[in-house]
Amino acid sequence: MTIAEASALPEGSHVVITAYIVGYVKGNSLSGAVFSQPDDMENTNILIADNAAETDVSKTMPIRLEKGSKERQALNMQEHPEILHRIVTIEGVLEEYFGVLGIKNVKAFELGGNAPEPNPDVPDPNDGGDSDDKSTPGISQTPEFIPQGR
């Protein structure tokens, strides 16, 4: 499930979200969101988003890292700054956190690899291009007769 899909659900819903770690909240308000490597933060939370480069706090979800928990040990950016932009799957129940839907009690998590680097040679399927184009890359769409088949 994505952040966008989870955000449409009511509080109390059980979710399994796969998203990118994009930052953390410094202080007591979501307005303190930081989208970079930590410098002097406590290791109490992370922010996740559907896009690894997200910097719009309204498109993120805060995740609380309980004191003494295995998720705090593995997912806190203070001790593990290298997890910024890594993909993570988190299971929990949606609750209000920093005034928005978030996860306060992580039931399970799995940390994945780094965000894939964009390949400029591969067109983005979401770029708003011609949706009627049914061509297959690398295969000519020009009809021609080839005796005895290909």
DSSP file (Angstrom, degrees, kcal/mol; ACC not computed):
  #  RESIDUE AA STRUCTURE BP1 BP2  ACC     N-H-->O    O-->H-N    N-H-->O    O-->H-N    TCO  KAPPA ALPHA  PHI   PSI    X-CA   Y-CA   Z-CA
    1    1 A M              0   0    0      0, 0.0    17,-2.3     0, 0.0     2,-0.1   0.000 360.0 360.0 360.0 145.6    0.0    0.0    0.0
    2    2 A T     >  -     0   0    0     15,-0.2     4,-2.5     1,-0.1     5,-0.2  -0.453 360.0-109.0 -93.8 169.6    1.2    3.5   -0.7
    3    3 A I  H  > S+     0   0    0     15,-0.2     4,-2.7     2,-0.2     5,-0.2   0.921 120.9  53.7 -61.2 -44.2    1.1    6.6    1.5
    4    4 A A  H  > S+     0   0    0      1,-0.2     4,-0.7     2,-0.2    -1,-0.2   0.912 111.2  44.7 -58.9 -44.0   -1.6    8.1   -0.8
    5    5 A E  H >4 S+     0   0    0      1,-0.2     3,-0.8     2,-0.2     4,-0.3   0.922 114.7  48.1 -66.5 -44.2   -3.7    4.9   -0.4
    6    6 A A  H >< S+     0   0    0     -4,-2.5     3,-1.6     1,-0.2    -2,-0.2   0.862 104.2  60.6 -65.5 -36.0   -3.2    4.8    3.4
    7    7 A S  H 3< S+     0   0    0     -4,-2.7    -1,-0.2     1,-0.3    -2,-0.2   0.723  98.8  58.2 -65.4 -20.7   -4.0    8.5    3.9
    8    8 A A  T << S+     0   0    0     -3,-0.8    -1,-0.3    -4,-0.7    -2,-0.2   0.552  92.1  89.6 -84.3  -8.5   -7.5    7.8    2.4
    9    9 A L  S <  S-     0   0    0     -3,-1.6     2,-0.1    -4,-0.3     3,-0.1  -0.501  83.9-103.2 -88.6 157.6   -8.2    5.3    5.2
   10   10 A P    >   -     0   0    0      0, 0.0     3,-1.6     0, 0.0    84,-0.2  -0.402  44.7 -86.8 -77.2 156.7   -9.8    6.0    8.6
   11   11 A E  T 3  S+     0   0    0      1,-0.2    84,-0.2    -2,-0.1     3,-0.1  -0.328 116.0  40.0 -56.3 141.7   -7.8    6.2   11.8
   12   12 A G  T 3  S+     0   0    0     82,-2.8    -1,-0.2     1,-0.3     2,-0.2   0.310  82.4 138.1  96.0  -7.3   -7.6    2.7   13.3
   13   13 A S    <   -     0   0    0     -3,-1.6    81,-2.6    -7,-0.1     2,-0.4  -0.498  55.4-125.7 -73.5 139.0   -7.0    1.0   10.0
   14   14 A H  E     +A   93   0A   0     79,-0.2     2,-0.3    -2,-0.2    79,-0.2  -0.729  39.9 179.6 -81.6 129.4   -4.4   -1.8    9.9
   15   15 A V  E     -A   92   0A   0     77,-3.1    77,-2.3    -2,-0.4     2,-0.4  -0.943  33.7-158.8-135.1 153.6   -1.9   -1.0    7.1
   16   16 A V  E     -A   91   0A   0     -2,-0.3     2,-0.4    75,-0.2    75,-0.2  -0.954  28.9-172.9-127.0 110.5    1.2   -2.4    5.4
   17   17 A I  E     -A   90   0A   0     73,-2.9    73,-2.9    -2,-0.4     2,-0.5  -0.877  17.4-161.6-112.7 133.8    2.9    0.5    3.7
   18   18 A T  E     +A   89   0A   0    -17,-2.3     2,-0.3    -2,-0.4    71,-0.2  -0.973  38.0 128.9-112.6 121.2    5.9    0.4    1.4
   19   19 A A  E     -A   88   0A   0     69,-2.5    69,-3.2    -2,-0.5     2,-0.3  -0.868  54.2 -85.2-156.1-177.7    7.5    3.8    1.0
   20   20 A Y  E     -AB  87  49A   0     29,-3.3    29,-2.1    -2,-0.3     2,-0.7  -0.806  33.3-120.0-104.4 143.7   10.8    5.6    1.1
   21   21 A I  E     + B   0  48A   0     65,-2.6    64,-3.5    -2,-0.3    27,-0.2  -0.743  40.5 166.5 -78.9 117.1   12.5    7.1    4.2
   22   22 A V  E     -     0   0A   0     25,-2.6     2,-0.3    -2,-0.7    26,-0.2   0.500  52.2 -58.2-115.4  -7.0   12.7   10.8    3.3
   23   23 A G  E     - B   0  47A   0     24,-1.2    24,-2.8    12,-0.2     2,-0.3  -0.983  50.3 -97.7 164.5-152.0   13.5   12.5    6.6
   24   24 A Y  E     -F   34   0B   0     10,-1.9    10,-3.1    -2,-0.3     2,-0.6  -0.940  29.5-101.5-156.6 170.9   12.3   13.1   10.2
   25   25 A V  E     -F   33   0B   0     -2,-0.3     2,-0.6     8,-0.2     8,-0.2  -0.925  26.7-156.1-107.5 124.1   10.5   15.6   12.4
   26   26 A K        -     0   0    0      6,-2.4     3,-0.4    -2,-0.6     2,-0.3  -0.881  64.9  -5.7 -98.5 120.7   12.6   17.8   14.6
   27   27 A G  S    S-     0   0    0     -2,-0.6    -2,-0.1     1,-0.2    15,-0.0  -0.674 108.0 -50.9  97.9-153.6   10.6   19.0   17.6
   28   28 A N  S    S+     0   0    0     -2,-0.3     2,-0.4    70,-0.0    -1,-0.2   0.282 109.4  66.5-110.1   8.4    7.0   18.6   18.3
   29   29 A S  S >  S-     0   0    0     -3,-0.4     3,-2.4     1,-0.1    -3,-0.2  -0.976  75.8-127.3-136.9 145.8    5.3   19.7   15.1
   30   30 A L  G >  S+     0   0    0     68,-0.5     3,-1.5    -2,-0.4    -4,-0.1   0.724 106.9  74.3 -61.4 -20.6    5.2   18.4   11.5
   31   31 A S  G 3  S+     0   0    0      1,-0.3    -1,-0.3    -6,-0.1    -4,-0.0   0.658  85.4  67.0 -66.0 -13.2    6.4   21.9   10.5
   32   32 A G  G <  S+     0   0    0     -3,-2.4    -6,-2.4     2,-0.1    -1,-0.3   0.123  73.2 144.8 -90.8  20.5    9.8   20.8   11.9
   33   33 A A  E <   -F   25   0B   0     -3,-1.5     2,-0.4    -8,-0.2    -8,-0.2  -0.356  32.7-162.0 -63.0 136.5   10.1   18.3    9.1
   34   34 A V  E     -F   24   0B   0    -10,-3.1   -10,-1.9     2,-0.1     2,-0.3  -0.989  11.0-166.7-123.7 126.6   13.7   17.8    7.9
   35   35 A F        +     0   0    0     -2,-0.4     2,-0.3   -12,-0.2   -12,-0.2  -0.412  63.2  61.7-110.0  54.5   14.4   16.2    4.5
   36   36 A S  S    S-     0   0    0     -2,-0.3    -2,-0.1   -12,-0.1     3,-0.1  -0.911  98.5 -50.0-157.8-178.1   18.1   15.6    4.8
   37   37 A Q        -     0   0    0     -2,-0.3    41,-0.1     1,-0.1     2,-0.1  -0.367  66.9-108.0 -61.2 142.1   20.7   13.7    6.8
   38   38 A P        +     0   0    0      0, 0.0    -1,-0.1     0, 0.0    -3,-0.0  -0.371  37.5 173.9 -72.5 152.0   20.2   14.3   10.6
   39   39 A D  S    S-     0   0    0     -3,-0.1    -2,-0.0    -2,-0.1     0, 0.0   0.652  78.2  -2.8-121.6 -46.5   22.6   16.5   12.5
   40   40 A D  S    S+     0   0    0      2,-0.1     2,-0.1     0, 0.0    38,-0.0   0.015  92.6 130.5-139.8  31.8   21.3   16.9   16.1
   41   41 A M        -     0   0    0      1,-0.1     2,-0.2   -15,-0.0   -15,-0.1  -0.421  57.1-115.0 -87.1 160.5   18.0   15.1   16.2
   42   42 A E        -     0   0    0     -2,-0.1     2,-0.8     1,-0.1     3,-0.4  -0.587  30.5-118.2 -82.4 159.3   16.6   12.6   18.6
   43   43 A N  S    S+     0   0    0     -2,-0.2    32,-0.1     1,-0.2    33,-0.1  -0.301  78.9 113.0 -95.5  51.0   16.0    9.1   17.2
   44   44 A T  S    S+     0   0    0     -2,-0.8    21,-3.2   -19,-0.2     2,-0.3   0.614  74.0   8.3-101.0 -13.5   12.3    9.1   17.8
   45   45 A N  E     - C   0  64A   0     -3,-0.4    32,-0.4    19,-0.3     2,-0.3  -0.980  48.8-153.3-158.9 165.7   10.7    9.2   14.4
   46   46 A I  E     - C   0  63A   0     17,-1.8    17,-2.8    -2,-0.3     2,-0.4  -0.947  18.7-132.7-137.0 160.5   11.1    9.0   10.6
   47   47 A L  E     -BC  23  62A   0    -24,-2.8   -25,-2.6    -2,-0.3   -24,-1.2  -0.953  22.0-165.8-111.3 136.3    9.1   10.4    7.7
   48   48 A I  E     +BC  21  61A   0     13,-2.4    13,-2.1    -2,-0.4     2,-0.3  -0.891   8.4 176.2-120.7 154.7    8.1    8.2    4.8
   49   49 A A  E     -BC  20  60A   0    -29,-2.1   -29,-3.3    -2,-0.3    11,-0.1  -0.965  41.7-115.9-150.4 162.7    6.8    9.1    1.3
   50   50 A D  S    S+     0   0    0      9,-0.6     2,-0.4    -2,-0.3    10,-0.1   0.756 104.3  55.6 -71.9 -24.9    5.8    7.4   -2.0
   51   51 A N  S >  S-     0   0    0      8,-0.2     3,-1.8   -31,-0.1    -1,-0.1  -0.936  77.0-142.7-113.8 130.0    8.6    9.3   -3.8
   52   52 A A  T 3  S+     0   0    0     -2,-0.4    -1,-0.1     1,-0.3    63,-0.1   0.737 103.4  47.9 -63.4 -23.2   12.2    9.1   -2.5
   53   53 A A  T 3  S+     0   0    0     32,-0.0    -1,-0.3    -3,-0.0   -31,-0.0   0.205  81.7 141.7-101.6  14.8   12.9   12.8   -3.4
   54   54 A E    <   +     0   0    0     -3,-1.8     3,-0.0     1,-0.1    -5,-0.0  -0.315  17.0 162.8 -63.2 135.0    9.7   14.1   -1.6
   55   55 A T        +     0   0    0    -32,-0.0     2,-0.8    -2,-0.0    -1,-0.1   0.252  45.8 102.8-131.3   6.4   10.0   17.4    0.2
   56   56 A D    >   -     0   0    0      1,-0.2     3,-2.3     3,-0.1    -2,-0.0  -0.841  60.4-155.0 -92.3 109.5    6.3   18.3    0.5
   57   57 A V  G >  S+     0   0    0     -2,-0.8     3,-1.5     1,-0.3    -1,-0.2   0.758  89.6  66.4 -59.5 -26.1    5.4   17.4    4.1
   58   58 A S  G 3  S+     0   0    0      1,-0.3    -1,-0.3    -3,-0.1    -2,-0.0   0.655  99.2  52.9 -70.5 -13.5    1.7   16.9    3.2
   59   59 A K  G <  S+     0   0    0     -3,-2.3    -9,-0.6     2,-0.0    -1,-0.3   0.138 100.0  81.7-105.3  18.3    2.7   13.9    1.1
   60   60 A T  E <   -C   49   0A   0     -3,-1.5   -11,-0.2   -11,-0.1   -13,-0.0  -0.695  63.8-144.7-116.1 170.1    4.6   12.2    3.9
   61   61 A M  E     -C   48   0A   0    -13,-2.1   -13,-2.4    -2,-0.2     2,-0.3  -0.992  17.8-132.3-136.0 128.6    3.6   10.1    6.9
   62   62 A P  E     -C   47   0A   0      0, 0.0    41,-2.0     0, 0.0     2,-0.5  -0.586  16.6-161.8 -81.7 142.8    5.3   10.2   10.3
   63   63 A I  E     -Cd  46 103A   0    -17,-2.8   -17,-1.8    -2,-0.3     2,-0.3  -0.988  11.8-139.9-124.4 121.9    6.3    6.9   11.9
   64   64 A R  E     -C   45   0A   0     39,-3.0     2,-0.7    -2,-0.5    42,-0.4  -0.634   7.0-148.8 -81.4 138.2    7.1    6.8   15.7
   65   65 A L        -     0   0    0    -21,-3.2     3,-0.1    -2,-0.3    40,-0.1  -0.904  22.0-133.5-108.4 103.0   10.0    4.7   16.8
   66   66 A E    >   -     0   0    0     -2,-0.7     3,-2.0    38,-0.2     6,-0.4  -0.228  27.2 -99.3 -59.4 138.8    9.2    3.4   20.2
   67   67 A K  T 3  S+     0   0    0      1,-0.3    -1,-0.1     5,-0.1     3,-0.1  -0.371 107.9  11.0 -58.3 130.4   12.0    3.7   22.9
   68   68 A G  T 3  S+     0   0    0      1,-0.3    -1,-0.3    -3,-0.1     2,-0.1   0.447  98.9 132.2  81.1   0.8   13.8    0.4   23.2
   69   69 A S    <>  -     0   0    0     -3,-2.0     4,-1.8     1,-0.1    -1,-0.3  -0.437  67.3-122.8 -86.8 159.6   12.1   -1.2   20.1
   70   70 A K  H  > S+     0   0    0      1,-0.2     4,-2.0     2,-0.2     5,-0.2   0.822 113.5  56.8 -67.9 -30.8   13.9   -3.1   17.4
   71   71 A E  H  > S+     0   0    0      2,-0.2     4,-3.0     1,-0.2     5,-0.2   0.880 106.1  49.1 -69.0 -36.0   12.5   -0.6   14.8
   72   72 A R  H  > S+     0   0    0     -6,-0.4     4,-1.2     1,-0.2    -2,-0.2   0.905 111.3  50.5 -66.7 -39.2   14.1    2.3   16.7
   73   73 A Q  H  < S+     0   0    0     -4,-1.8    -2,-0.2     1,-0.2    -1,-0.2   0.891 122.7  30.7 -63.6 -39.2   17.4    0.5   16.8
   74   74 A A  H  < S+     0   0    0     -4,-2.0    -2,-0.2     1,-0.1    -1,-0.2   0.789 125.4  38.6 -92.1 -29.9   17.3   -0.2   13.0
   75   75 A L  H  < S+     0   0    0     -4,-3.0     2,-0.3    -5,-0.2    -3,-0.2   0.442  77.8 115.5-108.4  -0.6   15.4    2.8   11.6
   76   76 A N     X  -     0   0    0     -4,-1.2     4,-1.4    -5,-0.2     3,-0.2  -0.546  54.0-149.9 -76.5 135.2   16.6    5.8   13.5
   77   77 A M  T  4 S+     0   0    0    -32,-0.4    -1,-0.1    -2,-0.3     7,-0.1   0.636  88.8  69.8 -79.6 -14.4   18.4    8.2   11.3
   78   78 A Q  T  4 S+     0   0    0      1,-0.2    -1,-0.2     2,-0.2   -35,-0.0   0.941 114.9  25.4 -66.7 -46.2   20.6    9.5   14.1
   79   79 A E  T  4 S+     0   0    0     -3,-0.2    -2,-0.2     1,-0.2    -1,-0.2   0.679 134.3  38.0 -89.4 -19.9   22.5    6.2   14.3
   80   80 A H    ><  +     0   0    0     -4,-1.4     3,-1.9     1,-0.1    -1,-0.2  -0.539  59.0 159.1-131.6  66.9   21.8    5.2   10.6
   81   81 A P  G >   +     0   0    0      0, 0.0     3,-1.4     0, 0.0    -1,-0.1   0.717  69.4  74.5 -63.5 -18.0   22.0    8.3    8.4
   82   82 A E  G 3  S+     0   0    0      1,-0.2    -5,-0.1    -3,-0.1    -2,-0.0   0.593  78.9  73.6 -71.1  -9.2   22.6    5.9    5.4
   83   83 A I  G X   +     0   0    0     -3,-1.9     3,-2.4    -7,-0.1   -62,-0.3   0.579  65.0 120.5 -82.6  -7.2   18.9    4.8    5.5
   84   84 A L  T <  S+     0   0    0     -3,-1.4   -62,-0.2     1,-0.3     3,-0.1  -0.395  85.4  10.0 -57.1 128.2   17.8    8.2    4.0
   85   85 A H  T 3  S+     0   0    0    -64,-3.5    30,-0.8     1,-0.3    -1,-0.3   0.481  97.8 132.3  75.4   8.5   16.0    7.4    0.7
   86   86 A R  E <   - E   0 114A   0     -3,-2.4   -65,-2.6   -65,-0.2    -1,-0.3  -0.597  61.2-111.7 -83.7 153.2   15.9    3.7    1.3
   87   87 A I  E     -A   20   0A   0     26,-2.3    25,-3.5   -67,-0.2     2,-0.3  -0.591  37.6-177.8 -84.0 145.2   12.7    1.8    0.8
   88   88 A V  E     -AE  19 111A   0    -69,-3.2   -69,-2.5    -2,-0.2     2,-0.5  -0.997  21.6-147.1-143.4 143.9   10.9    0.4    3.9
   89   89 A T  E     -AE  18 110A   0     21,-2.5    21,-2.1    -2,-0.3     2,-0.4  -0.968  23.5-173.8-111.0 126.7    7.8   -1.7    4.4
   90   90 A I  E     -AE  17 109A   0    -73,-2.9   -73,-2.9    -2,-0.5     2,-0.4  -0.973  11.3-160.6-127.0 133.1    6.0   -0.9    7.7
   91   91 A E  E     +AE  16 108A   0     17,-3.0    16,-3.2    -2,-0.4    17,-1.3  -0.931  38.2 105.2-111.6 134.9    3.1   -2.6    9.3
   92   92 A G  E     -AE  15 106A   0    -77,-2.3   -77,-3.1    -2,-0.4     2,-0.4  -0.967  64.5 -73.3-178.2-168.4    1.0   -0.9   11.9
   93   93 A V  E     -A   14   0A   0     12,-0.6    11,-0.7    -2,-0.3    12,-0.4  -0.938  46.6-113.2-114.7 133.3   -2.3    0.8   12.7
   94   94 A L  E     + E   0 103A   0    -81,-2.6   -82,-2.8    -2,-0.4     2,-0.3  -0.472  47.7 159.6 -68.3 128.3   -3.0    4.4   11.6
   95   95 A E  E     - E   0 102A   0      7,-3.0     7,-3.0    -2,-0.3     2,-0.3  -0.947  48.5 -85.8-141.8 160.9   -3.2    6.8   14.4
   96   96 A E  E     + E   0 101A   0     -2,-0.3     2,-0.3     5,-0.2     5,-0.2  -0.556  51.8 166.6 -70.0 130.8   -2.9   10.6   14.8
   97   97 A Y  E >   - E   0 100A   0      3,-3.3     3,-1.5    -2,-0.3    -2,-0.0  -0.956  69.5  -2.7-148.2 125.9    0.8   11.6   15.1
   98   98 A F  T 3  S-     0   0    0     -2,-0.3   -68,-0.5     1,-0.2     3,-0.1   0.799 131.3 -59.9  56.5  30.5    2.1   15.1   14.8
   99   99 A G  T 3  S+     0   0    0      1,-0.3     2,-0.3   -70,-0.1    -1,-0.2   0.489 124.3  76.8  82.0   3.1   -1.5   16.1   14.0
  100  100 A V  E <  S- E   0  97A   0     -3,-1.5    -3,-3.3    -5,-0.1    -1,-0.3  -0.846  95.9 -72.0-134.3 171.3   -1.8   13.9   10.9
  101  101 A L  E     + E   0  96A   0     -2,-0.3     2,-0.3    -5,-0.2    -5,-0.2  -0.492  69.5 136.6 -66.2 132.5   -2.3   10.2   10.2
  102  102 A G  E     - E   0  95A   0     -7,-3.0    -7,-3.0    -2,-0.2     2,-0.5  -0.828  55.3 -91.6-153.7-168.8    0.8    8.2   11.0
  103  103 A I  E     +dE  63  94A   0    -41,-2.0   -39,-3.0    -2,-0.3     3,-0.2  -0.979  32.9 171.3-122.6 119.9    1.9    5.0   12.7
  104  104 A K  E    S+     0   0A   0    -11,-0.7     2,-0.6    -2,-0.5   -38,-0.2   0.769  75.0  43.1 -94.4 -31.7    2.7    5.2   16.4
  105  105 A N  E    S-     0   0A   0    -12,-0.4   -12,-0.6   -40,-0.1     2,-0.4  -0.873  75.5-154.8-122.8  98.8    3.1    1.5   17.1
  106  106 A V  E     - E   0  92A   0     -2,-0.6   -14,-0.2   -42,-0.4   -35,-0.1  -0.568   9.3-173.3 -72.9 126.2    5.1   -0.4   14.4
  107  107 A K  E     -     0   0A   0    -16,-3.2     2,-0.3     1,-0.4   -15,-0.2   0.830  68.9 -13.7 -87.5 -37.3    4.1   -4.1   14.3
  108  108 A A  E     - E   0  91A   0    -17,-1.3   -17,-3.0     2,-0.0    -1,-0.4  -0.978  62.4-172.4-159.1 158.4    6.7   -5.2   11.8
  109  109 A F  E     - E   0  90A   0     -2,-0.3     2,-0.3   -19,-0.2   -19,-0.2  -0.988  10.6-161.2-153.1 157.8    9.1   -3.6    9.3
  110  110 A E  E     - E   0  89A   0    -21,-2.1   -21,-2.5    -2,-0.3     2,-0.5  -0.945  15.7-145.8-143.4 121.5   11.5   -4.6    6.5
  111  111 A L  E     - E   0  88A   0     -2,-0.3   -23,-0.2   -23,-0.2     2,-0.1  -0.757  22.6-171.1 -90.1 127.6   14.2   -2.3    5.3
  112  112 A G  E     -     0   0A   0    -25,-3.5     3,-0.1    -2,-0.5    -1,-0.1  -0.124  27.0 -68.2-102.0-160.8   15.0   -2.6    1.6
  113  113 A G  E     -     0   0A   0      1,-0.2   -26,-2.3   -27,-0.1    -1,-0.3   0.011  63.1 -65.6 -81.9-171.1   17.6   -1.2   -0.7
  114  114 A N  E     - E   0  86A   0    -28,-0.2   -28,-0.2     1,-0.1    -1,-0.2  -0.319  61.8 -86.5 -73.6 159.2   18.4    2.2   -1.9
  115  115 A A        -     0   0    0    -30,-0.8    -1,-0.1     1,-0.1     2,-0.1  -0.442  53.8-104.6 -62.8 137.2   16.1    4.2   -4.1
  116  116 A P        -     0   0    0      0, 0.0    -1,-0.1     0, 0.0   -64,-0.1  -0.402  31.7-117.4 -66.7 141.0   16.7    3.4   -7.8
  117  117 A E        -     0   0    0     -2,-0.1     2,-0.1     1,-0.1    -3,-0.0  -0.596  35.7-107.2 -74.2 136.7   18.6    6.0   -9.7
  118  118 A P        -     0   0    0      0, 0.0    -1,-0.1     0, 0.0     3,-0.0  -0.429  26.2-140.5 -66.2 139.8   16.5    7.4  -12.6
  119  119 A N    >   -     0   0    0      3,-0.2     3,-1.6     1,-0.1     0, 0.0  -0.903   5.0-157.7-102.6 113.1   17.6    6.2  -16.0
  120  120 A P  T 3  S+     0   0    0      0, 0.0    -1,-0.1     0, 0.0     4,-0.1   0.696  90.6  61.3 -65.9 -16.5   17.3    9.1  -18.5
  121  121 A D  T 3  S+     0   0    0      2,-0.1    -2,-0.0     1,-0.1     0, 0.0   0.597  93.5  71.8 -84.4 -11.2   17.2    6.6  -21.4
  122  122 A V  S <  S-     0   0    0     -3,-1.6    -3,-0.2     0, 0.0    -1,-0.1  -0.922  87.3-125.6-108.3 120.0   13.9    5.0  -20.1
  123  123 A P        -     0   0    0      0, 0.0    -2,-0.1     0, 0.0    -4,-0.0  -0.329  25.2-112.6 -64.9 143.9   10.8    7.2  -20.5
  124  124 A D    >   -     0   0    0      1,-0.1     3,-1.6    -4,-0.1     5,-0.3  -0.647  17.2-146.8 -75.1 123.2    8.8    7.8  -17.3
  125  125 A P  T 3  S+     0   0    0      0, 0.0     3,-0.3     0, 0.0    -1,-0.1   0.678  98.2  52.8 -66.5 -14.5    5.4    6.0  -17.6
  126  126 A N  T 3  S+     0   0    0      1,-0.2    -2,-0.0     2,-0.1     0, 0.0   0.136  75.1 105.0-104.6  19.6    3.8    8.8  -15.6
  127  127 A D  S <  S-     0   0    0     -3,-1.6    -1,-0.2     1,-0.1    -3,-0.0   0.411  94.7-109.2 -84.6   5.2    5.1   11.7  -17.7
  128  128 A G        +     0   0    0     -3,-0.3     3,-0.1     1,-0.1    -2,-0.1   0.724  65.1 155.4  79.0  21.2    1.7   12.3  -19.3
  129  129 A G        -     0   0    0     -5,-0.3     2,-0.6     1,-0.2    -1,-0.1   0.073  58.7 -52.8 -69.5-173.4    2.8   11.1  -22.7
  130  130 A D    >   -     0   0    0      1,-0.2     3,-1.1     2,-0.1    -1,-0.2  -0.515  47.7-165.6 -68.7 110.8    0.5    9.7  -25.4
  131  131 A S  T 3  S+     0   0    0     -2,-0.6    -1,-0.2     1,-0.2    -2,-0.1   0.623  83.6  64.4 -75.6 -12.2   -1.5    7.0  -23.7
  132  132 A D  T 3  S+     0   0    0      2,-0.0     2,-0.7    -3,-0.0    -1,-0.2   0.541  73.3 109.4 -86.8  -6.0   -2.6    5.6  -27.1
  133  133 A D    <   +     0   0    0     -3,-1.1    -4,-0.0     1,-0.1     0, 0.0  -0.602  38.5 172.5 -74.4 112.3    0.9    4.6  -28.1
  134  134 A K        +     0   0    0     -2,-0.7    -1,-0.1     2,-0.1    -3,-0.0   0.113  29.3 134.9-106.6  18.7    1.0    0.8  -27.9
  135  135 A S        -     0   0    0      1,-0.1     5,-0.1     3,-0.0    -2,-0.0  -0.279  51.8-132.7 -71.0 156.2    4.5    0.4  -29.4
  136  136 A T    >   -     0   0    0      3,-0.4     3,-2.1     0, 0.0    -1,-0.1  -0.945  29.7-110.9-108.2 123.3    7.0   -1.9  -28.0
  137  137 A P  T 3  S+     0   0    0      0, 0.0     3,-0.1     0, 0.0     0, 0.0  -0.250 101.3  16.1 -55.2 135.7   10.5   -0.4  -27.5
  138  138 A G  T 3  S+     0   0    0      1,-0.2     2,-0.5     0, 0.0    -3,-0.0   0.402 104.0 101.4  84.7  -3.0   13.0   -1.9  -29.9
  139  139 A I  S <  S-     0   0    0     -3,-2.1    -3,-0.4     2,-0.0    -1,-0.2  -0.967  73.8-124.1-119.2 124.3   10.4   -3.5  -32.2
  140  140 A S        -     0   0    0     -2,-0.5     0, 0.0     1,-0.1     0, 0.0  -0.400  13.1-161.9 -66.1 136.6    9.6   -1.7  -35.5
  141  141 A Q        +     0   0    0     -2,-0.1    -1,-0.1     2,-0.1    -2,-0.0   0.346  57.7 112.4 -98.2   3.6    5.9   -0.9  -35.9
  142  142 A T        -     0   0    0      1,-0.0     2,-0.2     2,-0.0    -2,-0.1  -0.681  69.1-130.4 -80.2 118.6    6.3   -0.5  -39.7
  143  143 A P        +     0   0    0      0, 0.0     2,-0.3     0, 0.0    -2,-0.1  -0.474  37.5 162.9 -70.0 137.0    4.4   -3.2  -41.5
  144  144 A E        -     0   0    0     -2,-0.2     2,-0.6     2,-0.0    -2,-0.0  -0.989  38.3-116.8-150.9 150.0    6.5   -5.0  -44.1
  145  145 A F        -     0   0    0     -2,-0.3     0, 0.0     4,-0.0     0, 0.0  -0.772  26.8-173.1 -90.1 126.1    6.1   -8.3  -46.0
  146  146 A I    >   -     0   0    0     -2,-0.6     3,-1.9     0, 0.0    -2,-0.0  -0.956  26.7-124.6-120.1 112.1    9.0  -10.7  -45.3
  147  147 A P  T 3  S+     0   0    0      0, 0.0    -2,-0.0     0, 0.0     0, 0.0  -0.285  94.1  10.1 -56.7 136.4    8.8  -13.8  -47.5
  148  148 A Q  T 3  S-     0   0    0      2,-0.1     0, 0.0     0, 0.0     0, 0.0   0.672 120.5 -89.8  68.0  21.0    8.8  -17.0  -45.4
  149  149 A G    <         0   0    0     -3,-1.9    -4,-0.0     1,-0.2     0, 0.0  -0.155 360.0 360.0  79.7-171.9    8.3  -15.1  -42.2
  150  150 A R              0   0    0      0, 0.0    -1,-0.2     0, 0.0    -2,-0.1   0.410 360.0 360.0 -98.5 360.0   10.8  -13.7  -39.8
